[in-house]
Amino acid sequence: MRVFILVFALSAVGVAATFARYGSLHPCDWLLQDMVGASDMPEIWVETRIRARFFLDGVSEPGVVDCLDGWWTFRVEEIEKLEAAE
């Protein structure tokens, strides 16, 4: 029972922290906000770039899993850029 309570509490904290950072629980919003923050381009250009990237990957209407995968890929690329700069 303690393990269940601990897992539930950690999950609730994770959800609350994610919502506090992004204002949404949808990975497409996370991807858009992180890419806008990392670039000097306006939001509409970044959104177009994201849609084009998904379209070139064969995804006409990205879902939650597609956006989550794109978000993780973007985060990994950003970490690799930081490591290369050091």
Sequence and secondary structure as in RCSB ss.txt:
>XXXX:A:sequence
MRVFILVFALSAVGVAATFARYGSLHPCDWLLQDMVGASDMPEIWVETRIRARFFLDGVSEPGVVDCLDGWWTFR
VEEIEKLEAAE
>XXXX:A:secstr
 HHHHHHHHHHHHHHHHHHHHHS S HHHHHHHHHHHHSSS HHHHHHHHHHHHHHTT SS  HHHHHHHHHHHH
HHHHHHHHHH 
